[in-house]
């Protein structure tokens, strides 16, 4: 246990904590210092997680990043670099869907950047009715 935090993996090889528990440790509102977070993060990099969240940017492809999908969990954002071999799993995903997703931890959240996962996959799409984008999310005034 470091700083009162115990990080374990379950029998399937995933970190044994949900997103809220994880974000309490590494998130912007965490009581840990950046140095403490960095020490703990070094034990988490490359570990697999399985979380639920709402899709804020549906899977899109660019030459530099490959397939990327954005998900919001509470007040934190997660950017998932999807494994193209799993395209059949993530191609039906729409903006606003609630998804169960997995990936390997790559970088932790900062004030500027979201959590980043790599080798990601979408395991379940729980809400297939997409939610329309509202004016505030577009960031423009009508």
C-alpha positions in Angstrom: 0.0 0.0 0.0 1.3 3.4 -1.1 -0.2 6.5 0.4 -3.1 4.4 1.8 -3.9 3.2 -1.8 -4.0 -0.5 -2.7 -4.0 -1.3 -6.5 -4.8 -4.9 -7.4 -5.8 -6.8 -10.5 -8.7 -9.2 -10.7 -8.6 -12.7 -12.0 -9.2 -11.4 -15.6 -6.1 -9.2 -15.4 -8.0 -5.8 -15.1 -7.3 -3.3 -12.3 -9.8 -4.1 -9.6 -11.5 -0.7 -9.4 -14.2 1.2 -11.1 -13.6 4.6 -12.7 -14.8 6.6 -9.7 -12.4 4.8 -7.4 -9.6 5.3 -9.9 -10.3 9.0 -10.4 -10.4 9.5 -6.7 -6.7 8.5 -6.7 -5.5 10.1 -9.9 -8.1 12.8 -10.8 -7.7 16.5 -10.4 -9.7 16.5 -7.2 -7.4 13.8 -5.6 -5.7 14.7 -2.3 -2.4 13.2 -3.5 0.4 15.4 -4.7 1.6 15.1 -8.3 4.7 13.3 -7.1 2.6 10.7 -5.3 0.3 10.3 -8.3 3.3 9.8 -10.6 4.8 7.1 -8.2 1.5 5.2 -8.2 0.9 5.8 -11.9 4.2 4.0 -12.7 2.6 0.9 -11.3 -0.5 1.3 -13.4 0.9 2.1 -16.8 0.1 -0.7 -19.3 -2.4 -2.3 -16.9 -5.9 -3.0 -18.3 -9.1 -1.3 -17.1 -12.7 -1.9 -17.9 -15.1 1.1 -17.3 -18.4 2.6 -18.4 -19.0 6.1 -19.7 -20.9 8.3 -22.1 -19.4 8.8 -25.6 -18.5 12.4 -26.2 -16.7 11.8 -29.6 -17.6 8.8 -31.6 -14.8 6.7 -33.1 -12.9 8.5 -35.8 -9.7 7.8 -37.6 -6.7 10.0 -38.3 -3.4 9.2 -39.9 -1.4 10.2 -36.8 -3.5 8.6 -34.1 -5.5 5.8 -35.7 -9.0 5.1 -34.2 -9.8 7.4 -31.3 -13.0 7.6 -29.2 -13.8 10.1 -26.4 -15.8 9.1 -23.3 -16.9 11.1 -20.3 -17.0 9.5 -16.8 -18.5 12.0 -14.3 -16.4 15.1 -14.7 -13.4 13.4 -16.3 -12.6 12.6 -19.9 -11.0 9.5 -21.2 -9.5 9.2 -24.7 -9.4 5.6 -26.0 -7.0 4.7 -28.8 -9.0 1.8 -30.3 -7.5 -1.4 -31.7 -8.5 -1.5 -35.4 -8.9 -5.3 -35.1 -12.0 -4.5 -33.0 -13.7 -2.2 -35.5 -16.8 -4.4 -35.7 -17.2 -3.7 -31.9 -16.9 0.0 -32.0 -18.2 1.0 -35.5 -21.9 1.1 -34.3 -21.1 3.5 -31.5 -22.8 6.9 -31.7 -22.4 10.2 -29.9 -24.2 10.0 -26.5 -24.2 6.2 -26.2 -23.3 4.7 -22.9 -20.6 2.1 -23.5 -18.5 -0.4 -21.5 -15.0 -0.1 -22.8 -11.6 -1.4 -22.0 -8.0 -0.5 -22.7 -4.5 -0.3 -21.3 -3.6 2.7 -19.2 -1.2 5.0 -21.1 -1.3 8.5 -19.5 -3.0 10.1 -16.6 -5.4 13.0 -16.6 -4.0 16.6 -16.3 -5.7 20.0 -16.4 -5.2 19.9 -20.2 -5.3 16.3 -21.2 -7.7 13.5 -20.5 -6.8 10.0 -19.3 -5.5 8.1 -22.3 -5.9 4.4 -22.9 -4.4 2.3 -25.8 -5.3 -1.0 -27.4 -8.9 -0.2 -26.6 -12.2 -2.0 -27.4 -15.9 -1.5 -26.9 -17.4 -4.4 -25.0 -21.0 -3.2 -24.8 -23.2 -0.4 -26.1 -25.9 0.0 -23.4 -27.9 2.9 -24.8 -28.3 2.8 -28.5 -30.4 6.0 -28.8 -27.9 8.7 -29.6 -28.4 12.0 -27.8 -28.5 15.2 -29.9 -25.6 17.6 -29.4 -26.7 20.7 -27.4 -25.5 24.2 -28.1 -23.2 24.3 -25.0 -21.3 21.1 -26.1 -20.6 22.7 -29.5 -19.0 25.7 -27.8 -20.7 28.2 -30.0 -23.3 30.8 -29.4 -26.5 30.7 -31.5 
